[in-house]
Each structure stands twice: as C-alpha cells, then as structure tokens.
Amino acid sequence: MSRRTPGRALAFALALAAGTAVAAPHPAAADPIPRAPGHRLVDSYAGAPAAARPLPETRPPQHPYLAPNGRSGMHADGWGSATSPWSGPLGAHPRADSERMALLGGECATVTFDRAGRIVTVCGTFTGFLVKLLDPRSLATLAEYELPQRPSTVEAITRLDFSRIFKDTSGGAYAYLDNEDRLVLADSRQHIIRLAHRQRADGGWEFTVTDDWDLGERVPHDCATWADPFPDGSCDPVTSVMPDWQGRIWWVTRQGRVGTVDPATGTVRSVRLDGEEIQNSFSVAADGVSIVSDHALYEFTAAADGTPAMVWRQTYDRGTGTKPGSVNQGSGTTPDIFGDGGRYVAITDNADDRMHVLVYRRGADVPAGRRLVCEVPVFAPGASTTDNSLISWGDSLVVENNYGYENVSSLTFGRSVVGGVTRIDVRPDGSGCETVWESGERSPSVVPKLSAGNGLIYLYTKDSHSLGVDAWYLTAVDFRTGQTRWKRLVGTGIGYDNNWAPITVGPDGTAYIGVFNGLAAVRDDG
C-alpha cells in the first residue's frame, strides 16, 4: 500500500464532493499500528485455549437483499444478532496484527466480506471517511474510495474540538454489503449510494458508484456548519440505511425522519417522528422494521407506495440526561429481533439508577398491556449504560456496560470503566426473563460478537493499571457459563482504543477489531 504523503493527504482533502476513487495497484504489507511504551509490563496472553463447542442451530434467517449472515455489516445480519456462523480464534498461540490507516485517526468501523473473503470496510479519519478494500490476511489496501467530508469533521478541524466527531453517527458509519457484494451507505450529502468493486485489466482494484439516490427533497441538507443539534432544522444527517425483505432501502435521520427508497424507480417516501432523535441503526425482519429513537421503540411496515407506516410504538424510561458512555439521552442499542420466528425485539433503556434490558413482543395483534415481556435491571446502581447492540442467540441476550467511556481520551493513563457483562434469557413460556450469568470483564466500547461456530463471546477489554499502561485485549468468554477463557494483548496506547467499532469474525476464523488508528486482527497461529 502506498504511504500517505503530505501531498496525498492534501489531494484527499480537496477531493470532489461526489467522492473520489483511488486505486492501489501495488499493495504492500500492512503498516502496523505502533504500540505505546509499557507493553512489556503487561501479559501478552492469559488463560488457555478453548475447545470449540458449536451452538445449536437457531441463527436468524438469511435476508434476501443482504450478503450472507456474518458478512453483511456491523450487526452481522438483518435481525442485528451480532453473531457469526464461523468459529473465531480459540486461543491457540493467537497472533495479533494490525494495519495503520492514518497517523491520527483511521478507525475501520463497519467490516464486511465479499464472496472471496476480501474485506470491504468504512474507515473514519480526521479528514473524512474512506471506503477500503483490504486483503484479509495482510490487511493491505487494494482500493479505496473517499466519501464527502461530514460537517462535524469540518467543524472539528476548524475549532480543534474533535469530540464533535465521536458523537456523530452519520455520513457512512453504518453501511451494509448487499446480496451482490455492493456496499450501500448514506453519505454526508444526504445521498444513498451503492458502491461496487472490481478488478481491472492491470490487476488492480477499484470502486465504482453504481447507484446514487438524492434524499435532498425529503431531508434538510444545509450542513455547511455543524451544530448539535441543529436548532433551525436546516440540516438532518442520515444515520443509517438497511434494506427490507421486499428490496426497498430504508433510512433514518438524526432528527427522526424515517424513509424508504425504491431502487427500481428512485421514489423516496418518508415520515417524521417530531421531537425525537435517532442515533442508532435498525433491524429488519420479513414482517417489519424495528427502529428505536431517544423516546420510543417502533415497529414499521411500508404502505403500498413505500411510505413508512407505524404498526406500534412503545415508550421507555429515557432518564434525565446523557450518561458518560452514551451518545445521546436514550437507548444506545440497535434493536435486536430474536426468538422463534422473530417473535421478540430487545433494547436497553436509559433509566437514571440502573439501566434495564427490555424485551417486547413484536406482533401487531399483541393485546394492550401485554407487549412488554420483561424489564431486567443490569449492572451497578448509578453506573450502567450501553451504547452498543446486544448479542442475541435463540432466546438469549448478552449486554455489556459502557458506563464511563466518552471517547479516546477517556481511558488513558491506565484508567478503565466499571465494566460488566450479563446474559439474560427469556423463559421458554415467554412469562419473563432470567439472569443466567454475570461477568466482571471491562469492555469499554466495543460492539461484541458471538461465534456460533465455537460458543465464545469476543470482547475487547481494558483493565486499570497502576503504572498507567493502556493495554487492550481480545477476550474470549464462554457463552454458556460466562467464564473468561483467554485474553490476547492486541496493543497498548490510544492507537488501539476501540472507540465504538465492532469486533467482526471473518470466514477464515480471524477476529477483526476496528481501533482508533486502523484495523487489528487476531488469529490462531498454533
């Protein structure tokens, strides 16, 4: 991969608003993220290898317009289960590699895999977002495509206040790979684009835009400067996009717009949730779309013309303010559709004292007062929140505690969060829920993953350190028991801070972790 020279950085900064494709015809070995001092003062490995114990077959159905389950996006499938069908690393002499995407910033959040196993990812930097095609073993860049700068990025650079970037989920952070290996996302111009990648005659790779839908007539897009929020309604960034089972592309915005695009005609339809904010992605089943705002959980379907139609709305306790470890005042979770036939949907609330895991019945005909299945308090009083999706498998849910994590400056000098991870199961008769186990692992900000192929949950953990060493570990926890099986040091220092990106288990068994300076990979080498 060619290195970023000052001239190249300037060229990126001056790229056309419509985006710029950049080929990398001669990829080189990955440029590792440097470790901060102190890595010799911490264990590089703890625990012992685990035996693979595959989980019973209860995975979500395959969405017809998404890449195969495990390959399609941040939450792995249409139901948002955060599970992988493949066996990840078992801890047999695991090796950690990394690729530095930028000197300061370069986190690769959404990691997807095409049919050949190549990585298609979106990496956020202080100059904007890049779509990148990576070799899954070397992590070398094969091609990249620059997205337009987000207004929050421009404002952060102008004011030298980079905290603005960390609370902006728009502009491509949520993207998905479709059933034809095309990446679909909404950029900062309020356009939804589809990007295909192909190999050229000279052997190099490139991205091309195959479709571009302008939401401008439905979404305010005067985003020259960034405010949080936009009091005059002049700008409404698009948060996330996902397809439904009929092929429409759904989208949601920061200021509560919910809409669809018909890919065949380009017709755009939308409705508005007045006074509500959407900062999370959403999940889709064959019979509906589950969306959470900072006030309520919704189930939508589409009318005959594509207009979103609300099926039901359920408010929850949104608390009295934004907690340290939350992006906004409200649920921090993408809804999880789960259970037999997708009968349930789960989120967390933002209650002041203790956060709750909330499970609801999804059916349109649920009697009044019967929609809530359970409301389970988790973690310590006054120190509980999460801004990551739950893991769901069968009738089980796993939630982690992010309380205390704000951004990459939160956990420097050996600091950590209070932590906690809990598994909750819905009772077989649907009469309520039970807490199965609790773990004290401290996983500050990662979107965790469950490997159905081996029964391990992968966390990205950081413990406090008296000498100020900031050591980050890929940590494997037994899904059945909550026991920590092993930990592998990934790196030390701010460059290895996860900062809300997911762990993604690849088809070859590698666990990939988006980190502040790029992408890390852990794979068995035994």
C-alpha atoms as one frame of an Amber mdcrd trajectory, in Angstrom:
protein
   0.000   0.000   0.000   1.374   3.386  -0.891   2.095   5.562   2.137   0.232
   8.787   2.867   2.498  11.655   1.924   1.532  15.265   2.753   0.714  15.785
  -0.929  -1.584  12.802  -0.976  -3.329  13.933   2.203  -3.946  17.309   0.580
  -5.335  15.610  -2.509  -7.769  13.701  -0.321  -8.832  16.859   1.482  -9.592
  18.546  -1.844 -11.486  15.584  -3.328 -14.669  16.196  -5.242 -17.853  16.312
  -3.191 -19.199  13.311  -5.086 -16.342  11.171  -3.819 -13.069  10.033  -5.308
 -11.985   6.520  -6.222  -8.341   5.769  -5.510  -6.717   2.590  -6.788  -3.867
   0.795  -5.043  -2.399  -1.374  -7.825   0.674  -2.481  -5.867  -0.442  -3.313
  -2.319   2.361  -3.831   0.155   2.467  -5.464   3.566   0.450  -3.813   6.284
   1.904  -0.873   8.211   1.428  -1.925  11.875  -0.016   0.452  14.450   2.819
   1.349  16.850   2.490   0.195  20.445   2.827   2.725  23.224   5.523   2.228
  25.878   4.679  -0.296  28.576   3.642  -3.286  26.508   6.410  -5.334  28.121
   4.919  -4.629  31.556   1.662  -6.474  30.841   0.842 -10.073  29.952   0.675
 -10.782  26.246  -1.573 -13.790  26.868  -3.595 -15.174  29.765  -5.773 -18.257
  30.102  -5.729 -21.382  27.964  -7.050 -22.439  24.554 -10.741 -23.306  24.435
 -12.312 -26.281  22.726 -14.878 -25.393  20.071 -18.416 -26.107  21.291 -20.753
 -25.025  18.470 -24.136 -23.666  19.492 -27.437 -25.267  18.461 -28.772 -24.059
  15.126 -31.028 -21.090  15.965 -29.471 -18.404  13.779 -31.506 -15.632  12.123
 -32.911 -16.355   8.658 -30.924 -15.152   5.668 -32.088 -11.750   4.440 -32.613
 -11.908   0.643 -31.043  -8.487  -0.028 -28.051  -8.732   2.314 -24.758 -10.559
   1.933 -24.751 -13.912   3.791 -25.119 -13.750   7.571 -21.862 -12.749   9.201
 -20.625 -10.917   6.094 -23.088  -8.055   5.716 -22.457  -5.381   8.334 -21.739
  -4.165  11.845 -24.507  -6.229  13.450 -23.935  -9.303  11.231 -27.440  -9.849
   9.790 -30.873  -8.331   9.276 -32.016  -9.131  12.808 -28.977  -7.402  14.358
 -27.909 -10.523  16.274 -24.159  -9.693  16.448 -23.369 -13.361  15.844 -21.069
 -15.101  13.393 -21.610 -18.563  11.895 -17.843 -19.197  11.833 -15.524 -20.324
  14.581 -13.266 -17.468  15.644  -9.869 -17.868  17.307  -9.758 -20.467  20.084
  -6.675 -19.037  21.786  -4.085 -21.489  20.420  -0.997 -19.245  20.251  -3.103
 -16.360  18.891  -1.211 -13.757  16.876  -2.181 -10.087  16.743  -1.590  -7.997
  13.618  -2.709  -4.506  12.684  -2.831  -2.061   9.800  -2.412   1.658  10.418
  -4.875   3.577   8.286  -3.731   7.036   9.365  -1.321   8.637  11.796  -4.113
  10.190  13.845  -7.461   8.509  13.473  -8.372   5.920  10.887 -10.789   3.615
  12.656 -12.450   0.979  10.495 -15.945   0.513  11.919 -18.148  -1.494   9.563
 -16.292  -4.601   8.344 -17.914  -6.779   5.681 -16.678  -9.639   3.472 -17.304
 -10.236  -0.224 -17.759 -13.692  -1.757 -13.986 -14.204  -1.992 -13.419 -13.163
   1.639 -11.936  -9.739   0.836 -12.742  -7.063   3.405 -14.947  -4.135   2.391
 -14.852  -1.587   5.187 -15.544   2.052   6.034 -12.750   3.810   7.928 -13.239
   7.162   9.632 -10.351   9.627   9.785  -9.987  13.239  10.894 -10.268  14.255
   7.243 -13.311  12.126   6.392 -14.490   8.592   5.673 -12.773   6.153   3.309
 -14.313   3.015   1.846 -11.497   0.474   1.587 -10.991  -2.935   0.010  -8.473
  -4.929   2.057  -6.667  -8.216   1.735  -7.983 -10.267   4.694  -4.589 -11.783
   5.582  -2.108  -8.952   5.058  -4.640  -6.142   5.660  -3.049  -4.331   2.712
  -5.249  -1.860   0.840  -6.366  -2.946  -2.635  -8.546   0.089  -3.410 -10.255
   2.951  -1.657 -12.995   5.492  -2.256 -13.210   8.787  -0.393 -16.591   9.910
   0.855 -17.509  13.596   1.224 -16.436  15.202   4.464 -19.020  15.325   7.224
 -19.833  18.811   8.531 -18.895  17.649  12.033 -15.413  16.825  10.717 -15.006
  20.242   9.101 -16.198  21.959  12.284 -13.911  19.821  14.459 -10.872  20.757
  12.380 -11.853  24.436  12.340 -12.409  24.638  16.086  -9.846  21.977  17.087
 -12.641  20.240  19.005 -12.557  16.621  17.920 -15.137  15.475  20.478 -17.745
  16.501  17.907 -16.661  13.650  15.635 -17.124  10.958  18.269 -20.826  11.697
  18.786 -21.743  11.837  15.093 -23.018   8.507  13.707 -23.869   9.872  10.251
 -22.063  10.004   6.917 -21.291   6.296   6.378 -20.543   4.871   9.829 -23.421
   2.434   9.325 -23.222   0.643   5.976 -24.152  -2.788   4.652 -22.975  -5.189
   1.955 -25.850  -6.340  -0.239 -26.529  -9.670  -1.929 -24.472  -8.599  -4.960
 -21.367  -7.566  -2.965 -22.157  -3.859  -3.252 -21.648  -1.563  -0.265 -24.669
   0.643   0.462 -24.441   3.738   2.663 -25.689   7.288   3.123 -23.036   9.948
   2.741 -22.902  13.437   4.250 -24.647  14.984   1.210 -27.847  13.098   2.155
 -27.310  10.758  -0.793 -27.631   6.986  -0.601 -25.027   5.346  -2.824 -24.201
   1.799  -3.893 -20.539   1.027  -4.492 -19.286  -1.979  -6.440 -15.666  -3.118
  -6.550 -13.998  -4.851  -9.454 -10.592  -5.940 -10.640  -9.186  -4.002 -13.582
  -7.301  -5.386 -16.562  -3.977  -4.377 -14.986  -4.717  -6.471 -11.909  -5.540
  -3.557  -9.623  -8.892  -2.952  -7.953 -11.293  -0.017  -7.960 -14.640   1.134
  -6.591 -17.393   2.481  -8.821 -20.715   4.086  -7.928 -23.495   2.015  -9.473
 -26.440   3.961  -7.978 -26.934   7.345  -6.333 -30.227   8.454  -4.773 -30.579
  12.056  -3.592 -32.746  12.460  -0.472 -32.490  16.246  -0.660 -36.179  16.889
  -1.291 -37.082  14.988   1.887 -34.120  15.748   4.154 -32.810  19.251   5.043
 -29.229  19.393   3.850 -27.863  22.870   4.569 -24.980  21.367   6.527 -22.225
  23.862   5.825 -21.562  24.204   9.564 -22.161  21.769  12.368 -24.386  22.311
  15.366 -25.530  19.764  17.913 -28.440  19.735  17.484 -29.409  21.922  14.525
 -31.936  24.256  16.179 -33.311  25.655  12.939 -33.765  22.260  11.282 -31.516
  23.277   8.397 -29.519  20.047   8.430 -30.565  16.500   9.239 -27.750  13.931
   8.824 -28.712  10.417   7.731 -27.811   7.936  10.460 -28.250   4.514   8.866
 -29.625   2.517   5.940 -30.897  -1.075   5.659 -32.975  -2.980   3.084 -36.313
  -4.598   3.852 -37.290  -8.047   2.600 -39.036  -6.533  -0.441 -35.873  -4.751
  -1.600 -36.674  -1.196  -0.540 -33.848   0.701   1.125 -34.923   2.180   4.460
 -33.138   5.141   6.028 -33.334   7.096   9.290 -32.002  10.531  10.223 -30.656
  12.244  13.303 -33.808  14.363  13.682 -36.254  11.488  13.495 -37.076  11.079
   9.822 -37.858   7.542   8.676 -37.930   6.879   4.951 -37.613   4.476   2.051
 -36.128   4.488  -1.442 -37.447   2.233  -4.190 -34.270   1.157  -6.029 -36.200
   0.427  -9.226 -37.829   3.860  -9.561 -35.840   6.098  -7.201 -39.068   7.096
  -5.444 -38.421   8.464  -1.944 -41.040   8.400   0.828 -40.722   9.483   4.456
 -42.439  10.352   7.732 -41.210  12.385  10.737 -41.048  11.494  14.419 -41.433
  15.013  15.784 -39.120  15.928  18.620 -37.282  12.609  18.558 -33.722  11.716
  17.619 -32.327   8.542  16.021 -28.635   7.851  16.639 -28.650   4.055  16.225
 -29.101   1.696  13.334 -32.183  -0.518  12.983 -33.130  -4.126  12.272 -35.395
  -5.752   9.696 -37.412  -8.950   9.601 -39.671 -10.342   6.883 -42.708  -8.719
   8.522 -41.389  -5.353   9.648 -38.686  -2.878  10.622 -37.679  -2.210  14.261
 -36.410   1.321  14.975 -35.547   2.976  18.290 -35.468   6.725  18.901 -34.378
   8.529  22.052 -38.017   8.320  23.225 -39.589   5.112  21.980 -39.277   1.772
  20.203 -41.208   1.454  16.931 -42.315  -1.234  14.528 -42.859  -0.085  10.934
 -44.027  -1.593   7.684 -44.301   0.058   4.271 -47.555   1.134   2.655 -48.216
   0.189  -0.975 -46.436   3.337  -2.202 -43.444   2.765   0.111 -44.380   5.291
   2.813 -43.358   4.061   6.282 -46.411   3.075   8.329 -46.172   2.764  12.103
 -47.504  -0.551  13.453 -46.894   0.170  17.137 -44.959   2.495  19.436 -43.653
   1.729  22.930 -42.099   4.414  25.128 -39.373   3.563  27.627 -37.550   5.270
  30.509 -35.124   7.664  28.788 -33.725   9.077  32.023 -32.984  12.711  32.745
 -29.760  13.157  30.791 -26.984  11.657  28.736 -24.742   9.352  30.748 -20.957
   9.039  30.312 -20.848   6.161  27.882 -23.874   7.201  25.779 -24.097   9.211
  22.572 -27.455  10.756  23.462 -30.255  10.661  26.038 -31.990   7.441  25.154
 -31.374   3.832  24.277 -27.886   3.175  22.956 -28.802  -0.076  21.246 -29.763
  -1.064  17.750 -32.912  -3.179  18.308 -32.353  -6.963  18.341 -35.030  -9.089
  16.682 -34.803 -12.596  18.111 -36.622 -15.708  19.280 -38.616 -18.270  17.310
 -39.731 -16.604  14.074 -38.553 -13.205  15.315 -41.264 -13.013  17.967 -39.292
 -10.664  20.253 -37.387  -7.388  19.990 -34.981  -6.102  22.651 -33.347  -2.776
  23.527 -31.939  -1.140  26.656 -33.364   1.950  28.313 -31.567   4.943  29.866
 -33.038   4.828  33.377 -31.152   7.018  35.840 -30.481   4.489  38.585 -29.958
   1.217  36.715 -30.258   0.552  33.012 -32.728  -2.180  32.040 -32.775  -4.737
  29.274 -36.258  -4.548  27.758 -37.861  -7.359  25.768 -41.089  -6.830  23.819
 -43.438  -8.976  21.759 -43.337  -7.835  18.127 -46.720  -8.967  16.857 -49.140
  -6.370  15.509 -52.024  -8.000  17.390 -50.472  -8.082  20.889 -53.179  -7.142
  23.441 -52.853  -3.878  25.333 -50.543  -4.191  28.316 -49.006  -7.440  27.048
 -46.253  -6.135  24.778 -43.539  -5.952  27.480 -42.096  -9.387  28.272 -39.528
  -8.300  30.852 -37.606  -5.344  32.253 -34.347  -6.578  33.799 -32.048  -4.149
  35.687 -28.362  -4.673  34.959 -25.046  -3.519  36.444 -24.411  -1.300  39.440
 -26.751   1.477  40.583 -25.644   4.830  39.201 -23.091   3.222  36.859 -24.842
   1.467  33.994 -25.299   2.296  30.336 -24.530   0.829  26.962 -24.170   2.341
  23.529 -23.731  -0.958  21.706 -26.067  -3.540  20.300 -26.990  -6.585  22.354
 -25.940 -10.070  21.284 -28.941 -12.307  20.647 -28.998 -16.072  20.099 -32.131
 -18.196  20.393 -33.940 -16.720  23.419 -30.719 -15.361  24.968 -29.325 -11.821
  25.170 -25.881 -10.564  26.213 -25.285  -6.940  27.242 -22.083  -5.077  28.180
 -21.645  -1.999  30.371 -20.040   1.060  28.717 -20.553   3.437  31.639 -17.650
   5.907  31.875 -16.394   5.724  28.294 -16.719   9.013  26.377 -14.028   8.990
  23.675 -10.402   8.004  23.081  -9.191  10.352  25.835 -11.387   8.719  28.490
  -9.195   5.732  29.331  -5.626   6.981  29.090  -3.015   6.747  31.878  -4.164
   3.299  32.974  -7.808   4.179  33.591 -10.750   1.903  32.793 -14.522   1.654
  33.167 -16.519  -0.086  35.909 -17.396  -2.788  33.393 -19.697  -5.775  33.488
 -21.245  -8.228  31.024 -24.539 -10.064  31.631 -26.507 -12.823  29.892 -30.291
 -12.779  30.143 -32.668 -15.483  28.819 -36.360 -15.216  28.034 -38.221 -18.038
  29.777 -39.425 -20.790  27.419 -43.074 -19.916  28.089 -42.463 -16.189  27.476
 -43.592 -15.301  31.013 -40.483 -13.230  31.789 -36.691 -13.340  31.814 -33.903
 -14.756  33.983 -30.335 -13.599  34.561 -28.090 -16.548  33.610 -24.640 -15.187
  34.490 -22.711 -12.017  35.216 -19.084 -11.307  34.315 -16.824  -8.575  35.638
 -14.958  -8.095  32.350 -14.429  -4.466  31.376 -15.314  -3.976  27.713 -15.465
  -0.174  27.404 -16.931   0.470  23.958 -16.834  -2.460  21.542 -19.725  -3.988
  19.588 -19.119  -7.571  20.825 -19.634 -10.725  18.783 -20.702 -14.296  19.486
 -19.192 -17.113  17.453 -21.891 -19.728  16.898 -19.168 -21.942  15.468 -17.375
 -22.312  18.808 -19.608 -20.861  21.560 -17.283 -17.994  22.506 -18.198 -14.337
  23.005 -15.463 -11.934  21.896 -14.989  -8.735  23.895 -12.371  -6.003  23.663
 -11.271  -5.343  27.214  -9.083  -2.960  29.172  -8.272  -3.220  32.875  -6.955
  -0.479  35.126  -3.164  -0.409  35.501  -1.293   1.156  38.419   1.689   2.131
  36.237  -0.506   3.862  33.655  -0.212   1.268  30.873  -3.183   1.280  28.500
  -3.383  -2.356  27.370  -6.176  -3.604  25.113  -7.080  -7.306  24.839  -9.238
  -9.520  22.672 -11.027 -11.527  25.354 -12.951 -14.784  24.870 -15.834 -15.538
  27.259 -17.831 -18.781  27.300 -21.375 -18.037  26.137 -22.812 -20.872  28.227
 -21.131 -20.086  31.556 -19.737 -16.540  31.435 -16.268 -17.845  32.274 -13.335
 -15.963  30.743 -11.311 -18.493  28.732  -8.373 -16.439  27.459  -7.080 -12.957
  26.651  -4.647 -11.869  23.934  -2.932  -8.477  24.014  -3.733  -6.574  20.825
  -1.790  -3.405  21.580  -1.054  -0.583  24.006  -1.845   3.107  23.802  -4.509
   5.321  22.297  -3.974   3.899  18.806  -5.552   0.632  19.983  -8.564   2.207
  21.686 -11.676   0.700  20.126 -13.900   3.814  20.242 -17.281   2.146  19.459
 -16.207  -0.008  16.493 -17.182  -3.701  16.331 -15.380  -6.984  16.559 -16.052
  -8.961  13.372 -15.318 -12.664  12.954 -14.230 -13.430   9.389 -14.834 -16.530
   7.243 -11.239 -17.655   7.853 -11.649 -17.548  11.649  -9.862 -14.230  12.195
 -11.286 -11.736  14.681 -11.004  -8.182  13.335 -11.254  -5.168  15.649 -11.709
  -1.595  14.479  -9.321   0.560  16.505  -8.566   4.265  16.594  -5.629   4.111
  14.184  -6.930   1.418  11.864  -7.809  -2.264  11.958  -6.411  -5.037  14.157
  -6.643  -8.786  13.565  -6.232 -11.751  15.917  -5.940 -15.285  14.548  -4.774
 -18.625  15.915  -1.222 -19.481  14.966  -0.967 -22.808  16.764
